[in-house]
């Protein structure tokens, strides 16, 4: 399973997840996946865990980010690593976008 070789922003649909959060799935195969997530101010990415490794880059905005009981405020240019099975989530303090990379890919995002 893999995505198209190229992803054009204007042609890549956004999925409305509700509560001020939208997701846009970019390139992926069985091993890796890139996803853009847009947050309105005060939107909450609820605490959750999964078996995937996750690396996230803050493209814009300000996010109060919690991982495994530790919390840090991250802004544009910052990032985080969420290890597999560690509880993590964000609260968007200023509207913005996160760029997530998952390994392996998030099969639940494709169903």
Rosetta silent file (secondary structure, phi, psi, omega in degrees, C-alpha in Angstrom):
SEQUENCE: XXXXXXXXXXXXXXXXXXXXXXXXXXXXXXXXXXXXXXXXXXXXXXXXXXXXXXXXXXXXXXXXXXXXXXXXXXXXXXXXXXXXXXXXXXXXXXXXXXXXXXXXXXXXXXX
SCORE:     score description
SCORE:     0.000 S_00000001
   1 L     0.000  132.416  174.248    0.000    0.000    0.000 S_00000001
   2 L  -156.561  160.751  178.756    1.307    3.444   -0.859 S_00000001
   3 L   -80.345  177.255  169.724    0.146    6.940   -1.741 S_00000001
   4 L   -61.585  157.582 -179.733    0.604    8.713   -5.038 S_00000001
   5 L   -67.370  -32.301 -179.334    4.185    9.780   -5.637 S_00000001
   6 L  -121.919  143.084  175.235    3.247   13.461   -5.508 S_00000001
   7 L  -122.033  118.749  179.754    0.784   15.283   -3.256 S_00000001
   8 L  -100.080  123.081 -174.208   -0.432   18.668   -4.475 S_00000001
   9 H   -50.351  -49.047 -176.953   -1.837   20.814   -1.659 S_00000001
  10 H   -65.634  -18.467 -177.978   -4.756   22.181   -3.709 S_00000001
  11 H  -106.209   -0.987 -177.211   -5.697   18.633   -4.766 S_00000001
  12 L  -100.634  114.801 -174.138   -5.267   16.932   -1.386 S_00000001
  13 L   -69.135  150.355  172.218   -8.552   16.870    0.571 S_00000001
  14 L   -95.695  139.130  173.437   -8.894   17.920    4.190 S_00000001
  15 E  -101.234  124.000  178.408  -10.793   15.663    6.575 S_00000001
  16 E   -82.964  113.515 -178.675  -12.840   17.596    9.147 S_00000001
  17 E   -90.438   -3.655 -178.587  -12.306   15.822   12.472 S_00000001
  18 E    84.588  167.345  176.751  -14.617   18.218   14.327 S_00000001
  19 L    55.053   33.830  174.826  -13.919   20.467   17.300 S_00000001
  20 L    81.451   20.777 -179.234  -11.681   22.801   15.259 S_00000001
  21 E  -127.388  133.583  175.680   -9.308   20.160   13.865 S_00000001
  22 E  -129.932  148.380 -176.858   -8.732   19.156   10.217 S_00000001
  23 E  -126.292  140.449  177.205   -6.335   16.553    8.793 S_00000001
  24 E  -128.318  117.185 -176.812   -4.661   16.287    5.373 S_00000001
  25 E   -88.888  127.433  179.154   -2.924   12.985    4.540 S_00000001
  26 E  -105.585 -142.324 -173.377    0.219   13.241    2.432 S_00000001
  27 E   -67.268  145.999  177.020    2.714   10.570    1.356 S_00000001
  28 E  -161.498  158.168  164.524    2.746    7.119    2.898 S_00000001
  29 L  -144.156 -162.571 -177.176    3.607    3.472    2.456 S_00000001
  30 L   -67.223  -19.614 -172.030    3.567    0.601    4.953 S_00000001
  31 L  -100.586  -27.857 -171.121    6.549    2.049    6.847 S_00000001
  32 L  -149.143  155.211  177.707    5.929    5.815    7.060 S_00000001
  33 E  -151.961  139.542  174.805    3.211    8.485    6.742 S_00000001
  34 E  -113.824  132.845 -176.128    3.172   12.309    6.680 S_00000001
  35 E  -137.705  134.836  171.861    0.059   14.163    7.853 S_00000001
  36 E   -98.991  136.384 -179.887   -0.752   17.883    8.219 S_00000001
  37 E  -129.033  120.584 -177.964   -3.135   18.786   11.048 S_00000001
  38 E  -100.664  130.841 -178.386   -4.753   22.235   11.239 S_00000001
  39 E  -120.112  135.017  167.258   -6.006   23.498   14.618 S_00000001
  40 L   -81.298  158.272  178.339   -8.230   26.439   15.478 S_00000001
  41 L   -56.418  137.861  179.622   -7.333   28.275   18.705 S_00000001
  42 L    75.007    0.893  174.246   -8.380   26.296   21.820 S_00000001
  43 L   -67.207  146.952 -176.053   -8.862   23.061   19.837 S_00000001
  44 E  -120.273  122.790  168.780   -7.723   20.020   21.799 S_00000001
  45 E   -88.881   94.964 -170.288   -5.886   17.014   20.453 S_00000001
  46 E   -56.525  151.620  178.134   -7.022   14.762   23.309 S_00000001
  47 E   -57.771  133.372 -179.264   -4.533   12.596   25.183 S_00000001
  48 E  -158.259  171.152  174.887   -4.094    9.262   23.414 S_00000001
  49 L  -143.084  157.944  178.563   -1.521    6.574   22.676 S_00000001
  50 L  -156.379  168.092 -176.701   -0.769    4.271   19.746 S_00000001
  51 L   -81.031   -1.759 -178.970    1.834    1.740   18.647 S_00000001
  52 L   -85.020  146.187  164.385    3.343    4.134   16.090 S_00000001
  53 E   -77.158  141.991 -178.279    6.437    6.266   16.605 S_00000001
  54 E  -134.469  129.724  172.025    5.485    9.896   15.960 S_00000001
  55 E  -119.906  131.786 -175.978    7.639   12.918   15.172 S_00000001
  56 E  -128.842  136.852  177.003    5.849   16.277   14.888 S_00000001
  57 E  -112.321  133.589  177.492    6.996   19.661   13.577 S_00000001
  58 E   -86.809  103.322  179.667    5.159   22.866   14.539 S_00000001
  59 E   -73.389  -38.768  178.682    4.642   24.638   11.219 S_00000001
  60 E  -160.403  164.209  177.899    2.686   27.488   12.823 S_00000001
  61 E    90.468 -174.562  178.044    0.787   28.382   15.970 S_00000001
  62 E  -132.685  130.279 -174.860    1.428   27.689   19.656 S_00000001
  63 E  -131.067  127.632  170.179    0.686   24.313   21.259 S_00000001
  64 E   -83.129  112.574 -170.179    0.741   23.166   24.879 S_00000001
  65 E  -113.517  128.851  179.448    2.098   19.672   24.308 S_00000001
  66 E  -117.554  132.207  176.452    2.016   16.801   26.812 S_00000001
  67 E  -138.608  120.923  174.312    3.979   13.562   26.467 S_00000001
  68 L    51.542   42.632  176.123    4.178   10.895   29.155 S_00000001
  69 L    85.459   -3.153  177.711    3.244   13.342   31.937 S_00000001
  70 E  -106.554  141.552 -177.745    5.601   16.138   30.812 S_00000001
  71 E  -127.041  138.561  179.558    4.248   19.375   29.298 S_00000001
  72 E  -142.561  143.820  174.055    6.007   21.984   27.144 S_00000001
  73 E   -91.934  122.034 -177.080    4.726   24.966   25.159 S_00000001
  74 E  -114.816  144.606  179.575    5.887   24.682   21.551 S_00000001
  75 E  -129.257 -179.174 -178.415    5.789   27.303   18.794 S_00000001
  76 L   -45.954  131.451  179.167    6.687   27.580   15.104 S_00000001
  77 L    93.144  -14.921  178.333    9.922   25.752   14.372 S_00000001
  78 L   -86.776  176.099  177.888    9.736   23.488   17.440 S_00000001
  79 E  -162.630  177.919  176.706    8.869   19.812   17.434 S_00000001
  80 E  -152.319  160.948  174.907    8.401   16.687   19.517 S_00000001
  81 E  -119.936  124.237  175.541    8.840   12.923   19.508 S_00000001
  82 E  -109.925  108.000  179.652    6.079   10.732   20.950 S_00000001
  83 L   -65.831  159.179  176.985    7.357    7.181   21.509 S_00000001
  84 L   -54.471  139.976  174.385    5.049    4.217   20.932 S_00000001
  85 L    63.136   19.352  173.957    2.439    3.653   23.666 S_00000001
  86 L  -102.386  129.836 -179.805    3.219    6.932   25.497 S_00000001
  87 L   -63.398  129.429 -179.364    0.193    9.090   26.323 S_00000001
  88 E  -151.871  158.828  179.084    0.377   12.396   24.410 S_00000001
  89 E  -177.874  173.748 -178.863   -1.800   15.268   23.204 S_00000001
  90 E  -137.562  155.008  167.679   -1.942   19.009   22.527 S_00000001
  91 E  -122.656  122.974 -177.587   -3.983   22.087   23.353 S_00000001
  92 E   -81.257  115.920 -179.280   -3.792   24.727   20.636 S_00000001
  93 E   -89.395  -33.472  173.906   -3.136   28.133   22.247 S_00000001
  94 E  -135.402  131.191 -175.928   -2.825   30.052   18.935 S_00000001
  95 E   -44.997  140.198 -178.258   -4.295   28.680   15.690 S_00000001
  96 E  -174.175 -168.015 -176.443   -1.752   26.733   13.733 S_00000001
  97 E  -137.283  137.576  172.926   -0.636   23.587   11.972 S_00000001
  98 E  -108.106  146.152  174.022    1.322   20.504   12.987 S_00000001
  99 E  -115.454  112.665 -176.433    3.135   18.232   10.542 S_00000001
 100 E  -101.758  141.482  170.960    3.133   14.642   11.837 S_00000001
 101 E  -123.506  128.031 -179.013    5.284   11.738   10.664 S_00000001
 102 E  -118.488  144.531  171.772    4.264    8.240   11.771 S_00000001
 103 E  -140.947  125.701   -8.992    6.053    4.915   11.519 S_00000001
 104 L   -68.274 -177.608 -178.024    4.535    2.601   10.565 S_00000001
 105 L   -61.730  158.122  178.918    1.731    4.385    8.704 S_00000001
 106 L   -86.554   93.525 -179.781   -1.573    5.083   10.485 S_00000001
 107 H   -60.383  -31.746  179.073   -3.822    2.438    8.992 S_00000001
 108 H   -66.340  -23.828  177.671   -6.730    3.881   10.982 S_00000001
 109 H   -74.869  -20.206 -175.221   -6.389    7.171    9.047 S_00000001
 110 H   -96.523   -7.973 -177.188   -6.961    5.350    5.739 S_00000001
 111 L   -93.937    0.000    0.000  -10.128    3.461    6.684 S_00000001
